[in-house]
Amino acid sequence: MSSITADNVGQYGDSRKLAARARLHSQYTIAETAWFPWVAARLSLKPGAPVLDVGCGPAWFWAATAGLLPENLDLTLADLSQGMVDEAVSRCNALPFGSVRGCQADAAALPFEEGAFDAVVAMHMLYHLPDPAAGIADMSRVLKPGGLLAVTTNGAGNMREIYELTTIFGSAPSDPAAEAFGYDAAERLMRSHFGNVSMAQHPASLRITEPEDVFLALTSYPPGDGAGELQLTRFRQAITDAFRQCNGVLEVHRETALFLSRKTA
C-alpha cells in the first residue's frame, strides 16, 4: 500500500487534506482545456441517464461541469467516507441535475442492483482499494449492457519534479498513486474485465510559483503529515533550493489520463 493510500479514514473524513493537494492543480495547471471539462467532454452521457460516481469525494467534478453535461442526469454519489458523501450531496443539490442521492459504500461491494447505471465514473480513487480488480469487477456488475466505465489515474512520471523532494521522508521519488494503480494497471485490469479500453492523456503541465503550496500538498498525507520538525525543516529547505535553481518557477510534468471501457451489450 502506498503512502497516499495508507490512511483513508484520516485522509478523507472531509475534503481539507484533499484540498491541499488539489490546490496545486487548480492554481498552477497550464492547459488549453482544464481537467474537469476535458473529462466531461469525453463521457458521452445521455440526458436523464443514471450515473454513479464511485469515490465521489466532495463532488468538485460535478460542480465544475454541471453546465457542460446533458440535462437531468440521475446522479448517485458514493464514497467510503460519509463526510464526503454529505459534502458532495450538499454541493450537487444546488446544481441542475434531475436527481441527486448519496450513499456510503465500499467500491468493491457496491449496494446497487446489477445493471442499474448507464455510466460509472471512478476518478483518481482505484489506487485506494486493496484490490482494484475487485472494484472494477463490481463497477462492471452495476453497469447496464453497453454502459460506460470511466476511470482516471496518474502515470509513473507524474509530477516527478515534486515527488523527488519527498525522498527526505523516505518516500520513493515518484507518484505514490501511480505506484498503486497507474496506467499499466488501468489498461490491464479494464481490458481483462471488459475486453476493450481506450486511453487519453490530458495535455497539461504545472508552473508552480509558491513554495508553500508544495509544502502543504506533500505534507497532507503520510509520511509527510507525520514528519518530525527536523525532517520538515529539511523538506522546506529542499523546496526552497528547488525553486531557487528554477528562478522561482517550478516547471512540473503531468501524466494524468482517462480510461474508458464499455460493457458488452
C-alpha positions in Angstrom: 0.0 0.0 0.0 1.4 3.4 -1.0 1.8 6.3 1.4 -1.1 8.2 -0.1 -3.4 5.3 0.4 -2.3 4.3 3.9 -4.8 6.2 6.0 -8.1 6.6 4.0 -10.1 7.3 7.1 -7.8 10.1 8.3 -7.2 11.4 4.8 -10.8 11.6 3.6 -13.1 12.2 6.6 -13.7 15.5 4.9 -12.1 17.4 2.0 -9.5 19.5 3.9 -6.4 17.4 3.2 -7.5 16.6 -0.3 -7.9 20.4 -0.9 -4.2 21.0 -0.1 -3.2 18.6 -2.9 -5.9 19.8 -5.3 -4.7 23.4 -5.0 -1.5 22.6 -6.9 -3.7 21.7 -9.9 -6.4 24.4 -9.6 -3.8 27.2 -9.2 -0.9 26.2 -11.4 -2.1 24.0 -14.2 -1.2 25.1 -17.7 -3.6 23.5 -20.2 -5.7 24.5 -23.2 -8.8 22.8 -21.5 -9.0 22.4 -17.8 -9.0 18.8 -16.4 -12.7 18.5 -15.4 -14.2 20.0 -18.6 -11.7 17.8 -20.6 -13.0 14.7 -18.9 -16.7 15.7 -19.1 -16.4 16.2 -22.9 -15.3 12.6 -23.3 -18.0 10.8 -21.2 -20.7 10.7 -23.9 -23.5 10.8 -21.4 -27.2 11.0 -22.4 -29.9 13.3 -21.0 -31.5 11.7 -18.0 -29.0 8.9 -17.7 -28.5 7.2 -14.4 -24.8 7.8 -13.4 -22.8 6.5 -10.5 -19.7 8.3 -9.2 -17.7 5.9 -7.1 -15.3 7.6 -4.7 -17.1 10.9 -5.4 -15.1 12.9 -2.8 -16.6 16.4 -2.4 -18.0 16.3 -6.0 -15.8 19.0 -7.3 -16.0 17.4 -10.7 -19.8 17.7 -10.9 -19.8 21.3 -9.6 -17.2 22.3 -12.3 -19.0 20.6 -15.2 -22.8 20.7 -14.4 -23.4 23.3 -17.1 -21.4 21.3 -19.7 -23.2 17.9 -19.2 -26.6 16.7 -20.6 -29.7 17.7 -18.7 -31.4 15.9 -15.9 -28.8 13.3 -15.1 -29.8 10.9 -12.3 -26.7 11.2 -10.2 -25.7 8.8 -7.4 -22.7 9.9 -5.3 -20.9 7.1 -3.5 -17.9 7.2 -1.2 -16.5 5.2 1.7 -16.5 8.4 3.8 -19.9 9.6 5.0 -18.4 13.1 5.4 -17.5 13.2 1.7 -20.9 11.9 0.7 -22.7 14.6 2.8 -20.5 17.3 1.3 -21.0 16.0 -2.2 -24.8 15.8 -2.0 -25.0 19.3 -0.4 -22.9 20.7 -3.3 -24.8 18.9 -6.1 -28.3 19.5 -4.7 -27.9 23.1 -5.8 -26.9 22.1 -9.4 -29.2 21.3 -12.4 -29.3 17.6 -12.1 -32.5 15.5 -12.5 -31.9 13.9 -9.1 -29.1 13.5 -6.6 -28.7 10.9 -4.0 -25.8 9.9 -1.8 -24.6 6.5 -0.5 -21.8 5.5 1.8 -20.3 2.4 0.0 -17.3 0.2 -0.4 -16.2 0.4 -4.1 -15.7 -3.3 -4.2 -19.1 -4.2 -2.7 -21.5 -1.6 -4.2 -25.0 -1.7 -2.7 -26.8 -1.5 -6.1 -28.6 -3.9 -8.4 -26.9 -5.4 -11.4 -27.3 -3.2 -14.5 -28.5 -0.1 -12.6 -26.4 2.5 -14.3 -25.7 3.8 -17.8 -22.3 5.1 -16.7 -19.9 4.6 -13.7 -17.2 7.2 -13.0 -14.2 6.4 -10.8 -11.9 9.4 -10.7 -8.5 9.0 -9.0 -9.7 6.5 -6.5 -8.9 3.0 -7.5 -5.4 3.3 -6.0 -7.1 3.5 -2.6 -8.5 -0.1 -2.9 -6.7 -3.1 -1.5 -7.8 -4.9 -4.7 -8.5 -2.6 -7.6 -9.6 -5.5 -9.8 -12.4 -6.3 -7.4 -13.6 -2.7 -7.6 -13.6 -2.8 -11.4 -15.5 -6.0 -11.4 -18.2 -4.6 -9.2 -18.5 -1.5 -11.2 -18.9 -3.6 -14.3 -21.7 -5.6 -12.5 -23.8 -2.4 -11.8 -23.4 -1.2 -15.4 -26.1 -1.9 -18.0 -25.1 -3.7 -21.1 -23.4 -1.1 -23.3 -22.7 1.0 -20.3 -19.6 3.1 -19.8 -16.9 2.8 -17.1 -14.7 6.0 -16.9 -11.6 5.7 -14.7 -8.9 8.3 -14.2 -5.4 7.9 -12.7 -1.8 9.1 -13.0 1.2 7.8 -14.9 4.6 6.8 -13.4 6.2 10.0 -14.4 3.5 12.3 -13.0 5.0 15.3 -11.1 8.3 13.6 -10.7 10.0 17.0 -10.1 7.9 17.4 -6.9 7.9 13.8 -5.7 11.7 13.7 -5.9 11.7 16.1 -2.9 9.8 13.6 -0.7 12.8 11.3 -0.5 13.6 13.3 2.6 10.7 11.4 4.2 12.0 8.1 3.0 9.4 8.0 0.1 10.2 6.8 -3.4 10.8 9.7 -5.9 7.6 9.0 -7.8 3.8 9.5 -7.6 2.5 7.1 -4.9 -0.9 6.9 -6.6 0.7 5.7 -9.9 2.7 3.1 -8.0 -0.5 1.7 -6.6 -2.7 1.9 -9.7 -1.1 3.6 -12.7 -1.5 3.5 -16.4 -0.4 -0.1 -16.9 -2.7 -1.4 -14.2 -5.7 0.6 -15.5 -5.1 -0.7 -19.1 -4.6 -4.3 -18.0 -7.5 -4.6 -15.5 -10.1 -2.8 -17.5 -9.3 -4.8 -20.6 -9.4 -8.0 -18.7 -12.9 -7.2 -17.4 -14.4 -5.5 -20.4 -12.4 -6.8 -23.4 -11.9 -3.2 -24.5 -10.3 0.0 -23.2 -9.3 3.4 -24.7 -6.9 5.8 -23.1 -6.4 9.6 -23.5 -3.8 11.6 -21.6 -4.7 15.2 -20.6 -2.2 17.6 -22.2 -1.1 19.7 -19.2 1.8 20.8 -17.0 2.3 22.8 -13.9 4.1 26.1 -13.4 4.3 26.5 -9.6 5.3 29.9 -8.2 4.5 29.4 -4.4 6.8 27.1 -2.5 4.4 26.9 0.5 1.8 25.2 -1.7 4.2 22.4 -2.5 5.0 22.1 1.2 1.3 21.9 2.2 0.4 19.4 -0.6 3.2 17.0 0.2 2.7 17.1 4.0 -1.0 16.4 3.7 -0.6 12.6 3.5 1.8 10.0 5.1 4.6 10.1 5.7 4.9 13.9 5.4 1.9 14.6 7.7 3.7 12.7 10.5 7.2 14.0 9.9 9.2 15.5 12.8 10.4 19.0 13.0 13.9 18.2 11.7 12.5 16.4 8.6 10.1 19.3 8.0 12.9 21.8 8.2 15.0 19.8 5.8 12.0 19.5 3.5 11.3 23.2 3.5 15.0 23.8 2.6 14.8 21.3 -0.3 11.8 23.1 -1.7 13.5 26.4 -1.3 16.6 25.1 -3.1 14.5 23.6 -5.9 12.7 27.0 -6.5 16.0 28.9 -6.4 17.5 26.6 -9.0 14.5 27.3 -11.3 14.5 31.1 -10.7 11.3 30.9 -8.7 9.1 29.0 -11.1 9.0 25.2 -10.7 8.1 23.6 -14.0 6.4 20.2 -13.4 5.4 17.5 -15.9 2.0 15.9 -15.6 0.8 12.5 -16.6 -2.9 12.2 -15.9 -5.2 10.1 -18.1 -8.8 9.0 -18.7 -9.5 5.3 -19.4 -12.9 4.3 -20.9 -14.4 0.8 -21.3 -17.8 -0.3 -22.5 -19.7 -3.3 -21.1 -20.5 -5.8 -23.8 -24.1 -5.5 -25.0 
